[in-house]
Amino acid sequence: MNKFIQFGEKVDGYDIPVLNEREIRAAAGLFFLATYTSLMFIAFDGNFVMLKYVISLFLLDLLIRVFINPRFAPSLVLGRLIVRNQVPEYVGAPQKRFAWSIGVVLSGTMFYLFLIVNAFSPITALVCFICLCFLFFEASFGICLGCLAYPLFFKKTVQHCPGEVCEPQHRQAIQKVSAGQLAMLALFIALPILASFFLHEHFSKAPHAMFKFSNTAKTK
């Protein structure tokens, strides 16, 4: 029987508690979308209300993950429902707990400054940017930035990383990048830079309505 308060789950074939990376990425994507949307409200309307709600929920979710049980964290429950038809990708729980502890500190700082002090500053902007980077890298690339710092504080060997990046391995042919691919990437990056010099005036023109409708109603 699983205990209510624990971190990670026991899975046959794994000697340490593990978590499902797929549901973690799903949860990170949800919080990234919520945070980014709330920042758009601030940028275009000066409205901080949504961000305060997101920060509160994010902090509560992380506290449940770290101090109670990730199985009961609302974002991970929703993430599990979203990816329940996908084969689980197991990752070691210890490094995830360390990374989420960093998240508790960051979101706790944001909670104090935004909801208790009710003020914003370059500090809140920086912390928010760091949180967005953590969420974006986790959701988009499966890279846990907080996990990368785990070996700096603990001498234990990191096990079962996403994509098994912590295990020595040789890249397969499909993972290698050729000179032609790098050249195409460089060209793709150069195109918008060149366009800003030669096509900026054209791109700056406001688009016109393709279909025009008369506002004047004909009356008999």
C-alpha positions in Angstrom: 0.0 0.0 0.0 1.4 3.4 -1.0 2.0 5.8 1.9 0.2 9.2 1.7 3.3 11.2 2.5 6.2 10.1 0.3 8.2 11.3 -2.7 8.3 9.2 -5.8 6.9 5.9 -6.6 8.3 2.4 -6.5 8.4 0.7 -9.9 9.7 -2.8 -10.7 13.2 -2.6 -12.2 14.1 0.6 -10.5 16.1 0.6 -7.3 15.1 4.2 -6.4 11.8 6.0 -6.3 10.9 7.4 -9.7 8.5 9.9 -11.3 6.9 10.0 -14.8 8.7 12.6 -16.8 5.8 12.9 -19.3 3.3 14.2 -16.7 6.0 16.5 -15.3 6.5 18.1 -18.7 2.8 18.4 -19.2 2.4 20.2 -15.8 5.4 22.5 -16.7 3.7 23.4 -20.0 0.4 24.3 -18.2 2.2 26.5 -15.7 4.3 28.1 -18.4 1.2 29.0 -20.4 -0.6 30.4 -17.3 2.5 32.5 -16.3 3.2 33.8 -19.8 -0.5 34.7 -20.3 -0.5 36.6 -16.9 2.6 38.5 -18.0 0.8 39.6 -21.2 -2.0 41.1 -19.0 0.7 43.1 -17.2 2.5 44.1 -20.4 -0.6 45.3 -22.3 -3.0 46.3 -19.5 -0.9 46.7 -16.3 -3.1 44.1 -14.7 -1.3 42.0 -12.0 -4.3 40.1 -10.8 -3.9 36.9 -12.9 -0.2 36.7 -12.0 -1.0 36.8 -8.3 -3.4 33.9 -8.7 -0.9 31.9 -10.8 1.9 32.5 -8.2 -0.3 31.4 -5.3 -1.4 28.2 -7.1 2.2 27.5 -8.3 3.6 27.8 -4.8 0.8 25.6 -3.3 1.4 23.0 -6.0 5.1 22.9 -5.4 4.6 22.7 -1.6 2.4 19.6 -2.1 5.0 18.1 -4.5 7.9 18.5 -2.1 6.4 18.1 1.4 3.5 15.8 0.9 3.4 13.7 -2.3 3.8 14.5 -6.0 0.9 12.2 -6.7 -1.5 14.7 -5.1 -0.1 17.8 -6.7 -3.0 19.2 -8.8 -0.9 20.1 -11.9 0.7 16.6 -11.9 -2.7 15.0 -11.6 -3.9 17.0 -14.6 -0.7 16.2 -16.4 -1.3 12.5 -15.7 -4.8 12.7 -17.2 -3.5 14.4 -20.3 -0.7 11.9 -21.0 -2.3 8.8 -19.6 -2.2 7.0 -23.0 1.5 7.6 -23.4 4.1 5.1 -22.2 5.7 6.5 -19.0 9.3 7.8 -19.0 10.7 7.2 -15.6 13.1 9.6 -14.0 14.8 9.6 -10.6 12.9 11.3 -7.9 15.8 12.7 -5.8 17.0 15.2 -8.3 13.4 16.3 -9.1 12.8 17.0 -5.4 15.9 19.2 -5.4 14.8 21.1 -8.5 11.3 21.6 -7.1 12.8 22.8 -3.8 14.5 25.6 -5.9 11.0 26.3 -7.3 9.6 26.6 -3.8 12.2 29.2 -3.0 11.6 31.2 -6.2 7.8 31.1 -6.1 7.9 31.8 -2.3 9.9 34.9 -3.0 7.4 36.0 -5.7 4.5 35.3 -3.3 6.1 37.4 -0.6 6.9 40.4 -2.9 3.7 40.4 -5.0 1.1 39.3 -2.5 2.5 40.4 0.9 4.5 43.4 0.1 2.4 44.0 -3.0 5.2 45.6 -5.0 7.2 44.9 -8.2 10.8 45.6 -9.0 13.7 44.3 -11.1 14.0 41.5 -8.5 10.5 40.2 -9.3 11.1 40.5 -13.0 14.4 38.5 -12.7 12.8 35.8 -10.6 9.8 35.6 -12.9 12.2 35.3 -15.9 14.1 32.4 -14.2 10.9 30.6 -13.4 9.8 30.9 -17.1 13.1 29.5 -18.2 12.8 26.6 -15.9 9.3 25.8 -17.1 10.1 26.4 -20.8 13.1 24.1 -20.8 11.2 21.4 -18.9 8.1 21.5 -21.1 9.8 22.0 -24.5 13.1 20.1 -24.3 12.7 17.8 -21.3 15.7 19.5 -19.7 15.4 20.0 -15.9 17.7 23.0 -15.2 17.4 22.5 -11.4 18.4 18.9 -11.8 21.7 20.0 -13.4 22.8 21.6 -10.1 22.0 18.5 -8.1 25.5 16.9 -8.4 27.0 20.2 -7.1 25.3 19.7 -3.7 25.0 15.9 -3.4 27.7 13.3 -3.9 25.2 10.7 -4.8 25.2 9.5 -8.4 22.3 10.9 -10.4 20.2 8.1 -11.8 17.5 7.8 -14.4 17.7 11.3 -16.0 15.2 12.3 -18.8 16.5 10.8 -22.0 19.2 9.0 -19.9 21.5 12.0 -20.4 23.3 11.2 -17.1 24.4 7.8 -18.5 27.5 7.5 -20.7 26.3 6.8 -24.2 27.3 7.2 -27.9 25.1 9.3 -30.2 23.2 7.3 -32.7 23.3 8.3 -36.4 19.9 10.0 -36.2 21.2 12.3 -33.4 24.2 13.6 -35.2 24.2 17.0 -37.0 25.9 17.4 -40.4 27.5 20.5 -41.8 24.6 20.9 -44.2 22.1 20.9 -41.4 24.2 23.5 -39.5 24.4 25.6 -42.7 20.6 25.5 -43.0 20.1 26.5 -39.4 22.5 29.4 -39.9 20.6 30.5 -43.0 17.3 30.3 -41.1 18.7 32.6 -38.4 20.2 35.0 -40.9 16.9 35.4 -42.9 15.0 37.6 -40.3 18.2 39.7 -39.8 18.5 40.4 -43.5 14.7 41.0 -43.7 15.0 43.6 -41.0 17.4 45.6 -43.3 15.8 45.1 -46.7 12.1 44.5 -46.0 11.4 46.4 -42.8 9.5 49.2 -44.6 7.3 46.7 -46.4 6.7 44.6 -43.2 5.8 47.8 -41.3 2.8 48.6 -43.4 -0.4 48.0 -41.6 -2.6 45.4 -43.3 -5.9 46.5 -44.9 -9.2 44.7 -44.6 -9.6 42.1 -47.3 -13.4 42.3 -47.2 -14.9 45.7 -46.7 -18.5 46.0 -45.5 -20.5 49.2 -45.6 -21.6 50.5 -42.2 -24.4 52.4 -43.8 -27.6 50.5 -43.8 -30.0 51.2 -46.6 -33.4 52.1 -45.5 -36.5 52.3 -47.5 
